[in-house]
């Protein structure tokens, strides 16, 4: 039976079967979680109803830590593909499911393993630090993984004269070079969401709202970061607005985080930073938005799509992830 579902997944990226009319997805998902001892891990960039349904919600570092610690038999990872791969690498004996196998990542896709290996061969004697937004194959070629939450700390844990390659995000790498004084060699990759912000439109919005504070994720391009009043990871941005006495914010990162900001600070105003094309929804991650309640339900019901990785690859990729988790303590 699972083979039949696998054929459907090959075609569409998810189990696409009819469901009863009027089904209560939340109730059914809760029932299946209890039956299968499953946990739902969700990212801040999901739609609000999926954030609210997640058993644990966080950024990439927190989700990796939670994946390592979970006692569940089944992990339903609601995010994008590389995040689910990380959960599988940390839990090779557990079943790791995703709602939609096509929920990828433009940043992870910017670095293929063969090209990256050739790049490494051109830079011998370099430590390889890779952002967690990369494939399992890139992780396996790395010495340590970082997230935007811990990248500065981990980069600074190496001697100043240590040669370093940073991949795949050039914007985060440039930001880290600026705040650490390093000269890391950067892979030329970027997140399509964080490269779509319009500096001109942001400045115009600031003029309209002079009391608004501009906060940005370090995956944004350097001109955006230079005019920002705070730069930090998704969790750092959330913590900043929660603690701040300011009442109005322009937020330059994926708009999903605004749901949590508004929930924690209902008395404050949050505006998504405008993109180059205001009609395209460029500050939304289209991959994240592939996740839906129906896909979550069907993934748990049929235990598909499942993340399957080669054992040898998981062993190699696990070492730099564990090193990150240790350095993050």
Backbone torsions as a table, in degrees:
resi	resn	phi	psi	omega
1	UNK	NA	-42.8	-180.0
2	UNK	-62.4	-31.4	178.2
3	UNK	-62.1	-38.8	178.3
4	UNK	-63.3	-41.7	178.0
5	UNK	-65.6	-36.4	179.6
6	UNK	-62.3	-37.3	178.0
7	UNK	-64.7	-38.0	178.4
8	UNK	-67.7	-36.8	179.3
9	UNK	-66.4	-40.5	178.1
10	UNK	-56.1	-34.3	-176.7
11	UNK	-79.5	-41.7	-170.2
12	UNK	-121.4	-9.8	179.1
13	UNK	91.3	-7.5	-179.6
14	UNK	-156.2	165.0	175.0
15	UNK	-72.3	120.4	-176.9
16	UNK	-119.6	85.4	179.9
17	UNK	-125.2	153.4	179.2
18	UNK	-66.8	152.6	177.3
19	UNK	-126.2	157.1	-179.7
20	UNK	-59.7	143.0	177.6
21	UNK	-62.4	138.2	177.0
22	UNK	75.0	14.5	-179.2
23	UNK	-59.7	140.1	175.4
24	UNK	-91.3	94.1	-174.6
25	UNK	-59.5	-42.3	-177.2
26	UNK	-62.9	-45.2	179.4
27	UNK	-64.2	-42.0	-179.5
28	UNK	-67.4	-39.5	177.8
29	UNK	-64.3	-42.2	177.1
30	UNK	-61.1	-41.7	178.9
31	UNK	-63.1	-45.8	-179.4
32	UNK	-65.5	-35.9	177.3
33	UNK	-60.7	-43.8	-179.9
34	UNK	-65.8	-43.3	-178.3
35	UNK	-64.1	-38.1	-172.5
36	UNK	-103.1	3.7	-174.2
37	UNK	49.8	57.0	-176.5
38	UNK	-106.7	153.7	175.4
39	UNK	-126.9	142.6	178.0
40	UNK	-106.7	118.6	175.7
41	UNK	-104.1	126.3	-176.3
42	UNK	-128.4	149.8	-180.0
43	UNK	-96.8	155.6	-178.9
44	UNK	-61.8	-16.1	-175.2
45	UNK	-90.6	3.5	178.6
46	UNK	-73.0	167.9	173.3
47	UNK	-67.1	155.3	-174.1
48	UNK	-53.4	-42.9	-176.3
49	UNK	-65.6	-29.7	178.3
50	UNK	-79.4	-34.1	173.0
51	UNK	-59.8	-46.1	-177.0
52	UNK	-66.6	-25.8	-178.5
53	UNK	-83.9	-19.6	-175.3
54	UNK	-67.4	141.8	175.3
55	UNK	-74.0	-32.4	176.2
56	UNK	-140.2	129.2	-178.3
57	UNK	-119.4	134.9	-179.2
58	UNK	-171.6	-175.4	173.3
59	UNK	-90.9	-173.7	-172.1
60	UNK	-62.3	-39.7	-179.9
61	UNK	-66.4	-49.9	-178.1
62	UNK	-61.7	-38.2	179.9
63	UNK	-69.1	-37.0	175.9
64	UNK	-64.8	-41.7	178.3
65	UNK	-64.1	-41.3	179.5
66	UNK	-67.9	-38.9	178.4
67	UNK	-62.5	-38.2	179.5
68	UNK	-67.7	-33.0	-172.3
69	UNK	-92.4	-14.8	-170.9
70	UNK	-64.8	145.3	174.9
71	UNK	-104.2	5.3	179.4
72	UNK	-67.7	152.3	175.9
73	UNK	-82.2	-29.5	-177.3
74	UNK	-126.0	130.7	175.9
75	UNK	-110.9	117.5	171.9
76	UNK	-98.8	107.3	-175.3
77	UNK	-96.4	113.1	-178.4
78	UNK	-103.2	97.6	-177.7
79	UNK	-172.6	-123.7	176.0
80	UNK	-126.5	170.6	-165.7
81	UNK	-59.3	-44.6	-175.3
82	UNK	-63.9	-30.9	178.8
83	UNK	-66.7	-42.5	177.9
84	UNK	-66.6	-37.0	175.5
85	UNK	-59.5	-42.3	179.1
86	UNK	-60.5	-43.1	178.1
87	UNK	-61.2	-40.9	179.6
88	UNK	-67.4	-40.7	179.3
89	UNK	-60.9	-38.5	180.0
90	UNK	-80.0	-15.7	-178.4
91	UNK	-136.4	65.6	-173.9
92	UNK	-62.1	-23.2	-179.5
93	UNK	-90.2	-2.9	-178.3
94	UNK	-101.7	157.6	173.8
95	UNK	-84.5	124.3	177.7
96	UNK	-115.6	119.8	-177.6
97	UNK	-111.5	154.8	172.1
98	UNK	-130.3	147.2	177.9
99	UNK	-67.2	-34.1	-176.8
100	UNK	-146.3	116.9	-178.0
101	UNK	-65.8	-19.2	-179.3
102	UNK	-86.3	1.5	176.3
103	UNK	-76.9	86.1	-176.2
104	UNK	-99.0	-149.2	-176.9
105	UNK	-157.0	124.2	-179.4
106	UNK	-62.7	-33.8	179.3
107	UNK	-69.3	-47.1	177.9
108	UNK	-61.0	-37.4	-179.2
109	UNK	-69.4	-16.2	-177.2
110	UNK	-75.6	-7.5	-179.5
111	UNK	-129.7	107.0	174.2
112	UNK	-88.9	149.4	-176.3
113	UNK	-60.9	-44.8	179.6
114	UNK	-62.1	-43.4	178.7
115	UNK	-64.6	-40.7	-178.8
116	UNK	-66.7	-39.0	177.6
117	UNK	-61.6	-42.4	177.1
118	UNK	-63.3	-38.6	177.8
119	UNK	-62.0	-42.9	178.9
120	UNK	-64.6	-38.4	-179.7
121	UNK	-63.8	-25.8	178.7
122	UNK	-80.4	-10.1	-177.5
123	UNK	-131.2	69.1	179.0
124	UNK	-66.1	159.8	178.0
125	UNK	68.5	16.8	175.9
126	UNK	-103.0	136.7	167.9
127	UNK	-74.4	140.5	-177.7
128	UNK	-106.3	112.4	176.1
129	UNK	-108.6	120.4	-178.0
130	UNK	-118.0	135.5	173.3
131	UNK	-64.7	143.0	-175.4
132	UNK	-60.7	-20.1	178.1
133	UNK	-76.3	64.7	179.5
134	UNK	-151.1	167.1	-177.2
135	UNK	-74.6	166.1	176.6
136	UNK	-60.3	-34.8	179.9
137	UNK	-64.9	-39.1	177.8
138	UNK	-70.1	-38.7	177.0
139	UNK	-59.3	-40.1	-178.6
140	UNK	-66.2	-21.5	178.4
141	UNK	-92.8	3.3	-173.0
142	UNK	-105.5	159.6	176.0
143	UNK	-91.1	-33.8	178.3
144	UNK	-154.3	145.6	177.2
145	UNK	-100.8	150.5	175.4
146	UNK	-135.1	161.4	167.7
147	UNK	-118.2	173.3	178.3
148	UNK	-66.5	-20.1	178.7
149	UNK	-73.4	-35.9	-173.0
150	UNK	-117.8	3.5	-172.8
151	UNK	-59.1	-46.6	-177.9
152	UNK	-60.8	-45.0	-179.3
153	UNK	-61.8	-42.7	-177.0
154	UNK	-73.3	-40.9	176.3
155	UNK	-58.3	-43.3	-178.0
156	UNK	-73.9	-8.9	176.9
157	UNK	-76.3	-14.1	178.5
158	UNK	-92.0	147.9	177.2
159	UNK	-55.8	149.3	-175.3
160	UNK	-64.2	-24.8	-179.8
161	UNK	-90.9	2.8	178.0
162	UNK	-74.0	126.8	175.8
163	UNK	-74.4	135.2	-174.1
164	UNK	-133.2	137.8	166.3
165	UNK	-103.0	133.2	175.9
166	UNK	-119.3	130.2	-178.0
167	UNK	-145.4	163.9	-10.7
168	UNK	-94.6	-1.5	-171.4
169	UNK	-91.4	109.9	-179.1
170	UNK	-69.1	-30.8	-179.3
171	UNK	-70.2	-45.7	175.0
172	UNK	-63.7	-39.2	177.9
173	UNK	-62.7	-43.9	176.9
174	UNK	-61.4	-41.0	178.3
175	UNK	-62.8	-44.5	179.7
176	UNK	-64.3	-40.4	175.7
177	UNK	-58.5	-39.6	-176.7
178	UNK	-70.5	-34.3	-176.4
179	UNK	-93.3	-13.2	179.0
180	UNK	-109.6	-13.2	-176.7
181	UNK	75.7	14.0	179.3
182	UNK	-85.8	169.9	174.4
183	UNK	-128.3	57.7	-179.4
184	UNK	-63.9	144.0	173.2
185	UNK	-79.2	130.3	-171.5
186	UNK	-110.6	136.6	169.0
187	UNK	-75.6	145.5	-174.5
188	UNK	-90.7	72.0	177.3
189	UNK	-127.0	162.4	-179.4
190	UNK	-160.8	159.9	175.6
191	UNK	-90.0	127.2	-176.1
192	UNK	-65.4	-29.0	178.4
193	UNK	-66.9	-47.8	-173.4
194	UNK	-79.8	-7.4	176.4
195	UNK	-97.3	2.4	-175.0
196	UNK	-99.5	3.6	-178.5
197	UNK	-76.7	143.1	-179.2
198	UNK	-100.2	114.8	178.4
199	UNK	-61.0	-42.0	-179.3
200	UNK	-60.8	-45.5	-179.2
201	UNK	-70.1	-33.2	176.4
202	UNK	-65.0	-42.9	178.5
203	UNK	-63.9	-39.3	177.1
204	UNK	-62.8	-41.5	179.7
205	UNK	-66.1	-36.4	177.0
206	UNK	-65.0	-36.9	178.0
207	UNK	-64.6	-38.9	178.6
208	UNK	-69.7	-30.0	-177.3
209	UNK	-129.9	72.3	-176.0
210	UNK	-62.1	-18.3	178.7
211	UNK	-88.9	0.7	-179.6
212	UNK	-85.2	141.5	178.4
213	UNK	-98.7	127.3	178.1
214	UNK	-88.4	121.0	177.2
215	UNK	-122.3	143.2	-170.9
216	UNK	-141.0	151.5	172.8
217	UNK	-83.9	142.7	-177.8
218	UNK	-68.3	-2.8	171.4
219	UNK	-77.2	-9.9	177.1
220	UNK	-69.8	159.7	179.0
221	UNK	-69.7	156.5	-171.9
222	UNK	-55.9	-42.7	179.7
223	UNK	-57.1	-35.7	178.0
224	UNK	-68.2	-42.5	-178.6
225	UNK	-65.4	-34.9	-177.4
226	UNK	-66.5	-29.6	-180.0
227	UNK	-96.7	1.5	-179.1
228	UNK	-82.7	146.7	178.0
229	UNK	-90.5	-15.5	173.0
230	UNK	-151.6	137.9	178.1
231	UNK	-125.8	130.2	179.4
232	UNK	-170.9	171.7	177.4
233	UNK	-63.8	171.7	-179.3
234	UNK	-57.0	-46.1	178.7
235	UNK	-65.8	-39.2	179.3
236	UNK	-64.0	-38.5	177.3
237	UNK	-63.4	-42.8	179.3
238	UNK	-63.5	-44.1	179.3
239	UNK	-65.8	-36.2	-178.8
240	UNK	-64.0	-48.4	-177.3
241	UNK	-69.7	-29.3	178.7
242	UNK	-67.5	-40.0	-177.3
243	UNK	-85.4	-21.6	-173.8
244	UNK	-69.1	147.7	173.9
245	UNK	-85.3	-10.2	177.2
246	UNK	-68.5	157.0	-173.5
247	UNK	-114.9	-5.6	-175.3
248	UNK	-140.8	134.6	-174.8
249	UNK	-139.0	142.3	168.5
250	UNK	-104.9	124.5	-169.9
251	UNK	-113.7	115.6	-180.0
252	UNK	-101.5	76.6	168.6
253	UNK	-163.1	-179.8	-177.1
254	UNK	-54.8	135.8	-168.2
255	UNK	-69.7	-11.9	178.7
256	UNK	-57.9	-31.4	-178.0
257	UNK	-66.5	-20.6	-179.6
258	UNK	-61.8	-29.0	178.4
259	UNK	-61.1	-45.2	179.7
260	UNK	-71.1	-37.5	178.6
261	UNK	-62.1	-44.3	-179.5
262	UNK	-69.1	-33.4	178.9
263	UNK	-68.4	-40.1	-179.0
264	UNK	-80.6	-26.6	-175.7
265	UNK	-132.3	69.3	-175.9
266	UNK	-65.7	-15.2	-180.0
267	UNK	-91.7	3.2	-177.0
268	UNK	-113.6	159.8	-178.1
269	UNK	-108.7	131.4	179.9
270	UNK	-125.8	126.1	-179.2
271	UNK	-119.6	129.2	175.7
272	UNK	-67.7	137.4	176.4
273	UNK	-62.4	135.7	-177.0
274	UNK	-70.8	145.3	178.6
275	UNK	-94.8	175.2	-179.3
276	UNK	-59.5	-43.7	178.9
277	UNK	-114.4	104.9	-174.5
278	UNK	-65.3	-13.1	-176.9
279	UNK	-94.5	-6.2	-170.2
280	UNK	-98.8	-7.1	-176.6
281	UNK	63.0	37.6	-173.1
282	UNK	-68.0	-17.2	177.5
283	UNK	-91.2	13.8	169.0
284	UNK	-107.5	140.3	175.1
285	UNK	-85.5	111.0	-177.4
286	UNK	-63.3	-28.9	178.6
287	UNK	-68.4	-46.1	177.6
288	UNK	-57.9	-39.0	-175.7
289	UNK	-75.1	-2.4	172.1
290	UNK	-70.1	-21.2	179.4
291	UNK	-74.7	131.8	179.3
292	UNK	-137.2	164.3	177.2
293	UNK	-59.2	-43.1	180.0
294	UNK	-60.9	-43.1	-179.4
295	UNK	-66.3	-36.7	176.1
296	UNK	-61.2	-46.9	-179.1
297	UNK	-60.6	-48.7	-177.9
298	UNK	-67.2	-34.2	177.9
299	UNK	-62.9	-44.1	177.8
300	UNK	-69.4	-39.8	-177.1
301	UNK	-63.8	-47.0	-174.4
302	UNK	-102.7	-1.0	179.2
303	UNK	55.4	45.3	178.8
304	UNK	-151.5	149.8	-5.0
305	UNK	-73.5	144.1	-179.7
306	UNK	-109.9	138.9	175.9
307	UNK	-78.3	120.0	178.5
308	UNK	-121.6	124.4	178.5
309	UNK	-129.4	149.9	176.7
310	UNK	-64.4	141.3	-177.9
311	UNK	-59.8	-42.8	-179.4
312	UNK	-61.2	-40.9	178.8
313	UNK	-64.9	-43.0	-179.8
314	UNK	-63.3	-39.6	179.4
315	UNK	-62.2	-45.6	-179.0
316	UNK	-68.2	-39.8	-176.8
317	UNK	-74.6	-24.8	-176.7
318	UNK	-69.6	-34.9	-174.8
319	UNK	-59.3	-50.2	179.3
320	UNK	-68.4	-26.9	176.5
321	UNK	-70.2	-44.4	178.7
322	UNK	-64.2	-34.5	176.9
323	UNK	-63.9	-41.0	176.3
324	UNK	-60.7	-46.9	-177.6
325	UNK	-62.7	-36.1	178.3
326	UNK	-68.8	-43.1	-179.7
327	UNK	-71.1	-16.8	-178.4
328	UNK	-86.6	-8.3	-177.7
329	UNK	-69.5	NA	NA
